[in-house]
Amino acid sequence: MQTFTFYSSDDKLKIAGQNVKENFTCRGINDAACRLAREVANEGDALVAGSITRCPSYQEGKGSKAVVQAQIKEQLKTFVDNKVDFIIAEFIFHIEEIEWAIEEALKTGIVVAATLAINEKGDMAGVPAGECAVRMAKAGAQVVGVNCMFDPDTTMRTIQAMKTALDAAGLSPYLMTQPNGFHCPGVGKEGYLSCPEFPYAMEPRLVTRFDVHRYARAAYDIGVRYIGGCCGFEPHHVRAIAEEMAEERGKMPAASDKHQPWGGCLEVSELHYIKARMGREYWENLVPSCGRLQPPTHKYNPSPDNDLQ
């Protein structure tokens, strides 16, 4: 169970404006997030992860290592006091910044996972994905991987590049993937943000639960053992991960009591053509249509030259 502390640093709170900084503190927000996560985790057999992310001061070029680590340290105090089980450094675009985050997080004595928001081409500074993985592992992260910005297919290529480089370096941290839930092939380093539909018309790009089944199996086969999702993933997507891993986990998720996997409930349909859609073979091989007769009104052709710096 992950705390909702994403992007929750004091410098980010200032950017929010509207007197937010006068009415709220990051410490108060993060404490509340930790309490909520622990309450839900205690309902079952779950761990709690505290989330730290990139600092605006680094992105703006105003943050030295000392400045960035000071902001990270403030976030970490909450997680230490609330006794989270592990820390995730995520949604960071530069290997340098995440190395600084790992270094500071390790001082807490809590297990650290580190995930970059990059594709197989590498970080925003041009450092290849494989090299990024090796550097995160050497910095001390016990879990390394990628999160957000890119769809499951791109994420699989990226984590494979990381795994190959880690193997070559003789390193074996646990692997973690949390792709976003939107099909966005061909995007540049800024990921799904470059889609013309972002942010208010992304629904046609949503992955299906069956796409997620394929993703979960592909991730597991590569060697990923922390398999999750980020922006765009809904509860039924997360359930699909758990269902795909049911044999490995030795159980089905509790949420599977609410439905029958692979359209099993269609067996009771009075319509023969709907009943015929019951079963894994049909849904696993289906390539869905978006249902629109018109071609897209906007095209995007992002190139590395246009990527965010």
C-alpha angles and dihedrals in degrees: 000000000000123000115240093238097121113150089355105148128126094249090054091049090057090055090056090071123183091106090292091141091055094051103037140031128210089233092057093046093047093047090053091048091053093049093050093048092049092048091055094041090054089060088070143003098295138135125225121232124195114217126217123177143180121311121234089222089065093047092050092050091241098107124088119195090266093051094047094045091049089057091047091048090057091054092047093056089070093053093048093049092046093046099232115189097232142351128238120203103198148159091038118145102196128060091215093059094047091049088056090048093050092049092053095042093052089062088071092064090233123127111267128212118189125197128176124209094230142115129229091283091068141239129331091272092056098255106150118248093243093053090047090055093050092049092049091051093047089049087062106261110151091202124037135179147100137295141187130344096073138061125251095265093054091043091055091054090049097049090046090055089049093048092050092051093045091051091050090051093048092244124136114184118156113270126233134189131184109167123180119258100243130092105238109157119176098022120141128235093300089066122198092354087080093059109110089227093060123147109358106031105040097118096098088059095054117127117237125236087253091055086055092052088057092046093050092050093046091049093049092048090053090053103262112148100174101064117175145128140244135196112007096022112125130194093267089055092054089047089053090057091052092046093050089051094044095111093048092046094044094233146056118249117262090242090065088076086076096062145009114254120242094018096299091154090065088079089085094052115123090214112084095207091055092044087054089064092067115116144044097276093063098046096038092057099040117114103198125223122226088224096230122125094197122078117241113285093217128047126200127201106173117189131188089257090063097044122116113270 
